[in-house]
């Protein structure tokens, strides 16, 4: 198996006040937007969540052939959730994504996978050097080993894992703009205002497509 997708859906949505992954955007749950985007380009999908109840809820929303990994300590940081996903993933490469990014682009993700050949990771990077580690592709074995080492040492940021990797390729967001001029691919829904904004953006995108 070559490609896995690890989707992080274990957070507590504290800024939203409820489980945002199940909230509907244009008639479809947020998590389904992500799953539908990645399904055609990966061999397996692993959703990392915090308990069996959530896993059962999501299973009804995302369709068949999706694996679930239960992360009981995700609140400690996204790296713990990523580690749980890497432990479950069997693909040589693993795409890491949050469940609240409804504008993920199939073409961009496919591009990142292609760039990861022979590398330990491919990570988008902004001109100000800020990176997008939760919208990146990793060599699963290397990411698993280095995530585990970082967590064992009490370092719970994804950057701690990345700092241990050798052969990381950074791809400029200026390149990604060739696919997505407004870089909405990195848009996260964290608040009710974000959800309303996403609704407007999606309507504009659909209207433009139908012209």
C-alpha positions in Angstrom: 0.0 0.0 0.0 1.5 3.3 -1.0 -0.7 6.2 0.3 -2.6 6.7 3.6 -4.5 9.7 4.8 -4.6 10.4 8.5 -7.4 12.8 9.4 -7.3 14.3 12.9 -10.7 14.6 14.4 -10.0 14.2 18.1 -10.1 17.8 19.4 -12.7 19.2 21.7 -13.8 22.1 19.5 -13.6 24.4 22.5 -13.9 27.6 20.4 -17.0 26.2 18.7 -18.8 24.8 21.7 -19.8 21.5 20.0 -18.3 18.9 17.8 -17.7 20.9 14.6 -16.7 17.9 12.5 -20.4 16.9 12.2 -21.7 20.4 11.5 -23.0 20.8 8.0 -21.5 23.0 5.3 -23.8 23.3 2.3 -25.6 20.2 3.4 -22.6 18.0 4.1 -20.7 17.5 7.4 -17.3 19.2 7.6 -15.5 15.9 8.0 -17.2 14.5 4.9 -15.8 17.4 2.8 -12.3 16.3 3.8 -12.9 12.5 3.3 -14.5 13.0 -0.1 -11.5 15.1 -1.3 -8.9 12.5 -0.2 -10.7 9.3 -1.0 -9.9 9.1 -4.8 -6.1 9.6 -4.2 -5.3 7.4 -1.3 -5.3 3.7 -0.6 -6.7 4.0 2.9 -8.2 6.6 5.3 -7.5 6.7 9.0 -9.6 9.0 11.2 -8.1 9.7 14.6 -10.7 10.6 17.2 -10.9 10.7 21.0 -13.4 7.9 21.8 -15.6 5.1 20.4 -18.7 7.2 20.6 -17.3 9.7 18.2 -15.9 7.0 15.9 -19.4 5.5 15.7 -20.9 8.9 14.9 -18.4 9.7 12.2 -18.7 6.2 10.7 -22.3 7.0 9.8 -21.2 10.2 8.0 -18.1 9.2 6.0 -19.0 6.1 4.1 -17.3 2.7 3.9 -13.7 1.7 3.9 -12.5 4.1 6.6 -10.5 3.0 9.6 -10.7 4.6 13.0 -7.9 5.0 15.6 -8.8 6.0 19.1 -6.6 8.6 20.7 -7.4 8.9 24.4 -4.9 11.6 25.1 -5.3 13.9 22.0 -5.9 16.9 24.2 -2.2 17.0 24.9 -1.5 18.1 21.4 -1.8 17.3 17.7 1.4 15.3 17.7 -0.1 12.7 19.9 -3.0 12.4 17.5 -0.6 12.2 14.6 1.4 9.5 16.3 -1.8 7.5 16.8 -2.6 7.8 13.1 0.9 6.9 12.0 0.7 3.8 14.2 -2.4 2.7 12.4 -1.5 3.7 8.8 0.0 1.0 6.6 0.8 3.2 3.5 4.4 4.0 2.7 3.4 7.7 2.8 0.8 9.4 5.0 -1.0 12.6 4.4 -1.8 14.4 7.6 -4.9 16.6 7.7 -7.3 18.1 10.2 -11.0 17.4 9.9 -12.0 21.0 9.8 -10.5 22.1 6.4 -13.4 21.9 4.0 -11.5 23.3 1.0 -8.7 20.7 0.8 -7.8 20.2 -2.8 -7.4 16.8 -4.4 -5.0 18.2 -7.0 -2.8 19.8 -4.4 -2.7 16.8 -2.2 -1.8 14.6 -5.2 1.0 17.0 -6.0 2.3 16.8 -2.4 2.3 13.0 -2.6 4.3 13.1 -5.8 6.9 15.5 -4.4 7.4 13.2 -1.4 9.0 10.4 -3.4 12.5 9.9 -1.9 11.8 12.4 0.9 10.9 12.1 4.6 8.2 14.8 4.3 6.8 17.4 2.0 5.5 20.4 3.9 3.9 23.7 2.5 5.7 26.8 3.7 4.7 30.4 3.5 7.1 33.2 2.5 7.4 34.3 6.1 8.7 30.7 6.8 5.5 29.6 8.7 4.8 26.0 7.8 1.6 23.9 7.5 2.6 20.6 9.2 -1.0 19.5 9.4 -1.4 19.8 5.6 1.6 17.7 4.6 2.8 14.3 3.5 5.2 12.2 5.5 7.1 9.0 5.0 5.1 7.0 7.5 7.9 4.9 9.1 10.1 8.0 9.7 7.2 10.1 11.0 6.1 7.3 13.3 9.6 6.7 14.8 10.3 10.4 15.3 6.8 11.2 16.6 7.2 8.5 19.2 10.6 9.8 20.3 9.3 13.4 20.6 6.3 12.3 22.6 8.4 10.1 24.9 10.5 13.2 25.6 7.5 15.3 26.4 7.7 17.3 23.2 4.1 17.5 21.9 4.3 19.9 19.0 4.4 18.5 15.5 7.5 20.7 14.9 9.4 18.5 17.4 8.9 15.5 15.1 9.8 17.5 12.0 13.0 18.7 13.5 14.1 15.1 13.8 13.4 14.2 10.2 16.1 14.1 7.5 15.3 15.0 3.9 12.3 17.3 4.4 11.2 19.1 1.2 9.4 22.4 1.7 7.1 23.6 -1.0 6.3 27.3 -1.2 2.7 28.4 -1.0 3.6 30.5 -4.0 3.7 27.2 -5.9 0.5 26.0 -4.4 -1.2 29.2 -5.5 -0.9 27.9 -9.0 -3.6 25.4 -8.0 -5.5 27.6 -5.5 -4.9 31.3 -6.0 -6.6 32.3 -2.8 -5.0 29.5 -0.7 -8.4 28.6 0.7 -7.0 25.1 1.0 -5.6 26.1 4.4 -8.8 27.6 5.7 -9.8 26.1 9.1 -13.3 26.2 10.6 -12.7 27.1 14.3 -15.7 29.3 15.1 -19.3 29.8 14.0 -18.1 32.9 12.1 -15.6 30.7 10.2 -18.4 28.3 9.3 -20.5 31.2 7.9 -17.5 32.5 5.9 -16.9 29.0 4.6 -20.6 28.8 3.4 -20.2 32.0 1.5 -16.9 30.9 0.0 -18.3 27.6 -1.1 -21.3 29.3 -2.7 -19.0 31.6 -4.6 -16.9 28.7 -5.8 -20.0 26.8 -7.0 -21.4 29.8 -8.8 -18.0 30.4 -10.5 -17.9 26.7 -11.6 -21.4 26.9 -13.1 -20.8 30.0 -15.2 
